[in-house]
Protein backbone atom coordinates (compact mmCIF):
# COMPACT_ATOMS: atom_id res chain seq x y z
CA UNK A 1 0.00 0.00 0.00
CA UNK A 2 1.37 3.40 -0.97
CA UNK A 3 0.56 6.67 0.63
CA UNK A 4 1.86 9.83 2.12
CA UNK A 5 1.42 11.15 5.62
CA UNK A 6 2.09 14.65 6.81
CA UNK A 7 1.98 16.36 10.17
CA UNK A 8 0.36 19.77 10.45
CA UNK A 9 2.26 22.86 11.49
CA UNK A 10 -0.09 23.09 14.49
CA UNK A 11 1.03 19.68 15.75
CA UNK A 12 4.72 20.42 15.15
CA UNK A 13 4.31 23.75 16.98
CA UNK A 14 2.74 21.95 19.94
CA UNK A 15 5.62 19.46 20.02
CA UNK A 16 8.14 22.32 20.01
CA UNK A 17 6.24 24.08 22.81
CA UNK A 18 6.07 20.91 24.91
CA UNK A 19 9.81 20.32 24.52
CA UNK A 20 10.65 23.91 25.47
CA UNK A 21 8.38 23.87 28.53
CA UNK A 22 10.24 20.83 29.83
CA UNK A 23 13.50 22.76 30.19
CA UNK A 24 14.46 24.00 33.67
CA UNK A 25 14.32 27.78 33.77
CA UNK A 26 11.55 28.14 31.19
CA UNK A 27 8.55 29.72 32.87
CA UNK A 28 6.34 29.70 29.79
CA UNK A 29 5.86 30.72 26.20
CA UNK A 30 4.89 34.26 25.28
CA UNK A 31 1.91 34.57 22.96
CA UNK A 32 2.30 36.82 19.97
CA UNK A 33 0.07 37.70 17.07
CA UNK A 34 -0.05 35.46 14.02
CA UNK A 35 1.92 33.68 12.61
CA UNK A 36 2.80 32.51 16.14
CA UNK A 37 0.93 29.61 17.70
CA UNK A 38 1.17 29.72 21.47
CA UNK A 39 4.59 31.38 21.38
CA UNK A 40 5.93 29.24 18.52
CA UNK A 41 6.48 30.27 14.91
CA UNK A 42 7.12 27.38 12.54
CA UNK A 43 8.13 27.81 8.90
CA UNK A 44 8.35 25.05 6.31
CA UNK A 45 10.04 25.71 2.98
CA UNK A 46 11.10 22.98 0.54
CA UNK A 47 11.14 20.40 3.31
CA UNK A 48 13.23 22.62 5.61
CA UNK A 49 11.71 23.45 8.97
CA UNK A 50 12.69 26.43 11.10
CA UNK A 51 11.30 27.13 14.54
CA UNK A 52 11.22 30.31 16.59
CA UNK A 53 10.15 30.21 20.23
CA UNK A 54 9.34 33.25 22.38
CA UNK A 55 10.09 32.43 26.00
CA UNK A 56 9.54 33.72 29.49
CA UNK A 57 12.40 32.54 31.68
CA UNK A 58 12.59 32.41 35.44
CA UNK A 59 14.44 35.10 37.34
CA UNK A 60 18.01 34.03 37.99
CA UNK A 61 18.15 31.46 35.19
CA UNK A 62 21.25 31.53 32.99
CA UNK A 63 19.67 32.66 29.73
CA UNK A 64 22.40 31.31 27.39
CA UNK A 65 22.23 27.90 29.07
CA UNK A 66 18.43 27.81 28.96
CA UNK A 67 18.46 28.86 25.29
CA UNK A 68 20.92 26.14 24.28
CA UNK A 69 18.97 23.49 26.18
CA UNK A 70 15.71 24.59 24.53
CA UNK A 71 17.32 24.40 21.08
CA UNK A 72 18.66 20.91 21.74
CA UNK A 73 15.45 19.55 23.27
CA UNK A 74 13.23 20.96 20.52
CA UNK A 75 15.43 19.44 17.80
CA UNK A 76 15.51 16.05 19.54
CA UNK A 77 11.77 16.04 20.27
CA UNK A 78 10.76 16.93 16.71
CA UNK A 79 13.07 14.23 15.37
CA UNK A 80 11.76 11.58 17.78
CA UNK A 81 8.06 12.41 17.59
CA UNK A 82 7.68 13.45 13.94
CA UNK A 83 10.90 12.46 12.16
CA UNK A 84 11.47 16.15 11.39
CA UNK A 85 14.97 17.64 11.30
CA UNK A 86 14.70 21.28 12.30
CA UNK A 87 17.21 23.24 10.27
CA UNK A 88 17.19 26.07 12.79
CA UNK A 89 15.69 26.63 16.25
CA UNK A 90 15.75 30.27 17.33
CA UNK A 91 15.03 31.26 20.91
CA UNK A 92 13.87 34.77 21.82
CA UNK A 93 13.61 35.68 25.50
CA UNK A 94 10.72 38.13 25.79
CA UNK A 95 10.25 38.08 29.56
CA UNK A 96 12.13 37.36 32.75
CA UNK A 97 9.71 36.62 35.57
C-alpha positions, 0 to 999 in steps of 0.5 A: 500500500502506498501513501503519504502522511504529513503532520500539520504545522499546528502539531509540530508547533505543539511538540516544540512548545512541549519540549521547550516547557520541559526545560528547567528555567523556562517559565512559559511561552509568550503569545504573539500575534499570528503567525505565532501559535502559542509562542511558537512560529514554525516555517516550512520551505522545501522540506526545511523546517525552522522554529522560533520560540518566544520564551519567558524565563525564570528570574536568575536562570542563565539565559544562554544555558536555557536557550541552548537546552531549549534548542537541543530539546526541541530538535531532539523532540521533533526528530523523535516524535515526527521524524522532522529535522529542524534546520534552525531553532531560534530562541527569543527571551521576551520576559524574565519573571 
